[in-house]
Amino acid sequence: MKTIKFDIPESFNGKSIKDFFQYAHLSSKNIHLLKMAKAIQVNQRFVNDTYIFKRNDILELDFDAIPMKPVKPSFNPVDILYEDQDMVIVNKPVKVLTHEDETDFDSLTNRLNGYYQQLNYPFSVLPAHRIDYDTSGMVIFGKHPLAMSYLSSLFESRNIKKVYQALIPGEFNQKQGTINLPIGQDRHQNKMMVSNTGKDAKSIYQWQRKINDDHLVEIEIIGGRKHQIRVHMAHIKHPIKGDSIYGEKSDRLYLHFYKVSMPKFLTDDQFEYQVSAPFAFE
């Protein structure tokens, strides 16, 4: 059995299990599978999703009812920054894929699942978002299907604050600003570009300090389009150091997802975590 218990908080008193599933954005298909398999218990009694929560209830779900595609494990090291029952935050190095592709299964997802398989953890642990191959920083994973649904919904609804650090070479006189320009595919080259026909994208930058001849800049993104920060910063003539597509190549792309803030699963308490870029200390 693949069961997880949830201590139901006061905020759910008087609400139904159906409300709980809707809060987590669990799909109607998966709700149906849980109901058909009689995989829902409260206080060790089988119930339906119409059950109304009372104080101190303990909900138990058997996720065996929800099929999960196994992840081929990789046993290369993985840097776990934070972990609780529902999610795990991992520090992705540069030049590592978030998801495997046709030529490389040694992705961050495969590495993390290799780690958990060694611990006999019963679920596939999956990322709620991705960051580019050349970018370093945090990737947030859901540890079970309910957490995956919840975390994915935060990213899709933009109910999550995502902040990056970048190094900008050369002069940088504008200490802060907002770039609110749509981004679309460049039809002539394999890259993205600012385009009137693109999708909405907003980046808010703030200068932090100078490091040698470069400038450490904090950039919050609203949207999360492909290459958003890289395109926006290059558009204002401040390409990120090491950006071989939109600027000039170096030993690495100096871009790092370093801070996240979001409502915590079940409690809705504001959760914040950060890990500064390795180049922020040079």
N, C-alpha and C positions, 0 to 999 in steps of 0.2 A: 504493500500500500504506500501511496505517496501523499501522506496527509500532513497538513499544517494547521495549527491552532491559532486563532486570533482572539485576543482579549478585546471584546467590543467596548469602545469608549462611551462615555456618557452622552456624547453628541448623537449617538445612534439610538438612544432609548426612544421607544415608540415608533421606530422606523422598521421597515421589513427587510428581510434578506434580499428581496428584489431591489430595494433602494440601495442596499450595500453593493450589490453587483453593478448597478447603474453608476454609482459613485466611482467605482473602480474601472468603469468603461469595459467591463467584460462583455464579449460579443454574445448575441442572442443564441448563436449556435453552441457556444461553450456552456452557457447557462442551461440550455436544453440537455446537453450531454450529462451535466452534473445531476440534473433532476431525474433523468431516465435511469441513471446508474445508482440512484439513492445514495449519492456521495456527500450529502449535506447533513451535518449533525449539529445540534446545539445542546450543550451540557450532556453529551453522550446519548442523545436521543435523535433518531432520524426525523427530519422535518422537511417541509416544502419551502419554496422561496417566499411564500406568503406569511411565514412566521414573523411575529412582531418582537423585536428585541426588548429585553428587560435588563435592569441593572445587573452587572456582574456576569452576564452571559458569556459563554465561551463557544465560539463558532469553530467547527472543524470541517475542513473540506478535503476530500480525497481526490487529488488531481490525476489519479490513474484513469479517470473517465475522459480526460482530455488528451488526445494523442499529441506527442511532441516528437519532432524529428530529431534523432540523435545527432550529436555533433562529433565529428572525428577528432579525437584528442591530439594535441601537440603537447609535448612535455618540456618545452623551453620555459625559462623562468617568466614569472608574471609578478608585477609590482602592485599588490593590493593596498589601497590607501585607506579605505573605509568599508565596513561590512556590518549589516544587521540582518534580521530575519528576511527582509524583503528585497534588499538591493545590495550591490557591491560596486564600489568605485575603483577603477583600475587606471594606473598611469601608463598611457601608451607611449612607447618610444617612437622616434621618427623611423620612417621606412619599414613600418609594420602595418599591414592591412587591418581594419576593424573586422571585416568579414573575409572569408576565404574567397578566392576566385578560381578560374579553371586551371591556373598554373601554380598556385601557391595556397596550401591549406594551413600554413604556419601563421595564422592570423591571431589577433588578440583574443577573439572569441574561442578559437580552438585551443589556445594556450590556457585560458581560464577554465575551459571545460576539462582539459587534461588535469589541471590542479584539483578540481572538484571530484572528478572521477576517482582520483587517488584517495579521496576522503569518503568514497561511496555515497556521495550526494546524489539523490534520486532524480533530480531535474536537469534538463538542459538549461544553462544559464545564458541569456541572450541580451544583446545590447539594445537599449531603447533609442539609440541614435548612433551616428558615426562621425568620426573626424578624418580628414584627409590623410593619405599615406605619408605625406611629407610633414604633417603637423604632429606635434607631441601634445600630451596632456590627458585630461580626464575623459574616460568613457564610463557611462553609467549603465549597469546591467540589472535586469530584473531576475530574481532568484526563483520565481515560480510564476505560473500563468497570470494570476491576479495582479501581481506586482508589475509584470510586463505590460499588461493592459493599462494600468494606471500611469506608469512612467511614460509610455508611448503617447498617451493622451496629453500629458503635460507638454511634451515637445510639439505635438501637432497643434495644440491650442495656444501655444506660446505663453503658457502659464509657468514659465521658468526663466530665470535670469542667467544668461550665458556670457561670461566675460573672458577675453583672451589677453595675453601679453604678446607684444611683438617688438622686435628691434627695427628701427627705421634709420638708415644711414643718411649722412649729409645734414643739411640745415633743416631745422624743424621749428619754425617760429610761431605757428598757430598752435597754442597749447591745448585747445579743446575745440570740438566741433561735432556736428551731426551731418552724416551723409545719407540722404534719403532719396535714393535713385534705384529704379528697377534694374534687374539683372536678367540677361537672357543669353542664349547660346550664340557664339560668333559663328556665322554660317561659313566663313572662309577659312577658319583655323580651329583647331581642337582646343578651344578654351572658351571662357565666359567673357561677357562684356556688359557695360552699362548700355541699356537699350530701352527705348520708349515702349517697345512691345514685350519687354521682359516682365518678370514677376516682382512684386513689391519687396524691397529690402531696405533695412535701415541699420546703420552702424553709428555708434556714438563713441568717439575717442577722447582720451584724456592723457596728456603727457604726464609721465611719472618722474623720470630723472634721466640724466645723461650717463651713459656707460662707455667710457673711452670716447671714440668718435661717433658713437651711435646714440639713439634716443630710445629709451624704454617707454612704450606707449600701451595703455590699457584700452581695450576696445570691446564694448558690449554690442552684441548683435541681436537684432529683432528680426526674425524671419528665418535665417539659416539657409540661404541659397548656396548652391555649389560655388566654392571659391569666393564667398561674399566679401570677406575682409580683404583678401588679396586684390580683388577687382576694385573695391571701393578705394583702398589706399593708393593703388596705382593710378586711379582716375584723378586723384587730387595731387598727383606728382610726388607721392611718398610711398613707392613700392617697398614691400617688406624685404629686409635683408635676406639674401639667399633665394629669392623667388625667381626660379629659372624660366617661368612662363610669363610673368608680368613685370619682371625687373631683371636683375643680374644674378647669375648663379654663384653660389658660395658652397661652403662645406655642408650646410644644411639650410632648411627654411626656418627662419627664426620666428616661429609662430607657435603658441602654446595655449591650450584651453586650460585656464588656471583657476577659475572661480565659478561656482554654481550656487544658486539660491532657489528654493522651491518649497511648496507645501508638502510636509511629510505625509506619507501614506497613513491613513486612518485618523491621525490626530489633527492634521492640517497645521501643526506647528511649523513655523518657518525654519527650514533646514538650510544651513550654508556650509559649504566646504571649499577650501582652496589649497592649491599646491603651486607655489611659484615656479616659474620657468627655470630650467637649469642655467640659462644665459642671463638671468636677472641678477646674478651675484658676481658676475665677472668684473 
